Amino acid sequence: MTISNIDGQLTLDFSVPANCPPPNSNLADKLQRLAEAMDTTISSKLSPSISHQNITARRSRIAALMREDGRRLQLIQSWLMGLAIRHRDGTCPSQLSQISNRRHLDSFASIFHWQKEGAKSLEYLYTGFDRGHEIAQKLGAVGIHSASAALAAVELLEGLGNPTARQPDPIGERVDALRRKAIYQQVPDFYPTPGEIVARMLQLANVQPHHRCLDPEGGAGDLCVALRDLGVENIDCFELNAVLAEALTLLEFPLLGRDFLSATPRPIYERIIMNPPFGEDAHIDHIRHAYDWLAPDGELVAVLPLEHPSRIKKRRQFSEWLNELGADRYSNPPKAFTKGDRYCAVETQLIHICR
């Protein structure tokens, strides 16, 4: 690898390694172990348990800070793995050869983020070297003795070409932010379907990749994403809430409209998978309307409140209608929705209707 300065511009050439120390398999193994040991911590930071509790402003701030820390650790992990690869094959740049542990990379990670923030943030780096601050001492321990050398080292770290480094997912992060916003705003009847319930629904529906599917209440896309993961390509949805509709659009799921109940049925869907709103027995209207969208021989699987004998005419007629259709009912595990992203104590069941 060579570094040249042309007209004041730093130019990196990674095609021809130069001044590289010989291969060091012991150091490579150490750096790789350090990187692999970070997996659990990174996962817990990127998906903190606090984000799955009832959302408050304080918990939302804590979760956001934990995710930010997780992304910083991801960056350091990718550098560790990249250094391990280069030490193993003898192509590690000499400027980085003294980095031997995770702590050495903390300062470089700070510089990386200062670069993203702009010149003002980088002033601390230059001042640090001018005045001998702690960051200059830490970087000096690995052979970096000037601000310009530190910036060049960060560019070298970024150019290590680690094939296993996790790539940032700006769309996923935006969708996650919209999801948290909807939970924090307590969007009525938005209770994301827990993963174990999603799996049961797809199994009951026996979804195949060629099926045309509909989710009448798309939410943040949990069911739609699960269908896509099965290889289904034709997935349509509705979503009334604007925040959640934006999330579905980012995920590139076709929105047929906002208000499902006002849409004219088109009986073209071979599978309908849904988690309808429960408030004021709205699920009854949604299930009846969804049935009219099923193609001949189509199947519908939905999450519903657990039924109990009722004197309320609407509920009683709905139960009788399900019986007439030969619908199968399957109770979900107790307190299933208390394990989801938004706490819900309502006991639930799955229904399976074949047309």
Sequence and secondary structure as in RCSB ss.txt:
>XXXX:A:sequence
MTISNIDGQLTLDFSVPANCPPPNSNLADKLQRLAEAMDTTISSKLSPSISHQNITARRSRIAALMREDGRRLQL
IQSWLMGLAIRHRDGTCPSQLSQISNRRHLDSFASIFHWQKEGAKSLEYLYTGFDRGHEIAQKLGAVGIHSASAA
LAAVELLEGLGNPTARQPDPIGERVDALRRKAIYQQVPDFYPTPGEIVARMLQLANVQPHHRCLDPEGGAGDLCV
ALRDLGVENIDCFELNAVLAEALTLLEFPLLGRDFLSATPRPIYERIIMNPPFGEDAHIDHIRHAYDWLAPDGEL
VAVLPLEHPSRIKKRRQFSEWLNELGADRYSNPPKAFTKGDRYCAVETQLIHICR
>XXXX:A:secstr
 EEEEETTEEEEE SS  S     HHHHHHHHHHHHTTHHHHHHHHS GGGGS   HHHHHHHHHHHHHHHHHHH
HHHHHHHHHHHHHHT   GGGTT  SHHHHHHHHHHHHHHHH HHHHHHHHHHHHHT HHHHHHHTTT  SHHHH
HHHHHHHHTS  TT     HHHHHHHHHHHHHHHTT TT     HHHHHHHHHHHT  TT EEEESS TTSHHHH
HHHHTT  EEEEE  SHHHHHHHHHTT  EEES GGGS     EEEEEE    GGGHHHHHHHHHHTTEEEEEEE
EEEEE       HHHHHHHHHHHHHT EEEE  TTGGGGSSS     EEEEEEE 
